[in-house]
Amino acid sequence: MSFGNSITAGIQSFGLSDSTQRLAYPVLLARAMGTPFNYPSLSNPGCPPPITNIFANPPTRVLGLPDTFCALRSANVPPFLNNVAFPGADVLELLNTNYGPPQPPAAATDAYKLFLLGGRTELQRAREVLPTFVTVWVGNNDVSGAILDTGDAGQAADITPPATFATQYNALMDSLDSFGSIQGGALIGVVQVVGAPYVSQGRYYKAASASIPMLTVLDNCLDSLVIAPGDTVRVLVPVHYGAPIVETAAAGTPQTLDCSNYHVISVTEAVNMITAVVQYNATIQAAATARNWLFVDPNPLLQALAATPGAIRPFPAFPPDPNSTAAPFGTAVSRDGVHPSTSTQKVIAQSLQQAINAFYQSAIPAIP
């Protein structure tokens, strides 16, 4: 049984369809385990269809369809679900509706809960199956809103306070304990979202301005803070803000990128996100230790990918760069700059297979 959000569900390039769902790490892992594994299949070309070119205005999607298009569920409905993840889920949204206040605020991704889970929570759907082994990867959305916020990127209001996160995560684990059927599990930590190429460092925009005559990037985009030897936090520019500026400048209209405004994530805001994730992961690891379950920190894997040439590319990699359409953020990241590509989904599955075998002394076959 797999709990989670968009990564676990299989989103790529801000789109979800059976073509991407079947490539998600829990599906690959279950196949290696040789266990039946059902997911709520969305008909192709998706809901919405994945992005094919993020630099078009608006970004183009599969079959040229708009981002409002939704192909809905496949008519072939499985008798039960093993992947209950849905995009947009934070820890609070996994809890039963009787958890009490606060209830999750309304969000555009709530439609996925209806389409994929019939309006029920992940825990409610899982209780129908009473699993014996689970993977849980939640918490990314408790901080990722801070990089995706088009109004005030990086603001503290978009980040679940670590104490609140601990209360909610422990309530989630208590609910799983109440199943009485679970014999083991793998708890996956939260990703440091400041490393996503969706929010590239301001210094890369400064470097790009050397080859784009109409683009002026102020020196405040170079602000940084050394928080540990070899670890520097820098100003971050979200793609939704930086890309139109670069595009307009590349087309010949003078533009200035000023990193002092609320559309840009300051060093202080970035440090706040990093600190929150560290505390989230301490909570998750403690929950795993208390149950003698496996804890997996995904960040070393992502750091290794970042060190691989071409795997994670900082923006702007703008046309006429030949890779800017096919892999604008590198081969390890899909065309939205946030979600893993097909190859990275496989790497995640392989890493889990190896970690589970080592921790539980099991013999899950290798994932090719």
Secondary structure, DSSP 8 states (H G I E B T S, - for coil): -EEESHHHHT-BTTB--HHHHTTSHHHHHHHHHT-------B-TT-SS--EEETTSSS-EEGGG--TT----B-S---SS-SB---TT--HHHHS-GGG-SS-----TTHHHHHHHHTT--HHHHHHTT--SEEEEE--THHHHHHHH-SSSTT-GGGS--HHHHHHHHHHHHHHHHHHS---EEEEE----GGGSTTEEEHHHHHHHGGG-TTEEE-GGGG-EEEEETTEEEE-EEEHHHHHHHHHHHHTT--EEE-TTSTTSB-HHHHHHHHHHHHHHHHHHHHHHHHHT-EEE-SHHHHHHHHTSTTTS--S---TTSTHHHHSTT-TTB-TTSSSB-HHHHHHHHHHHHHHHHHHHT-------
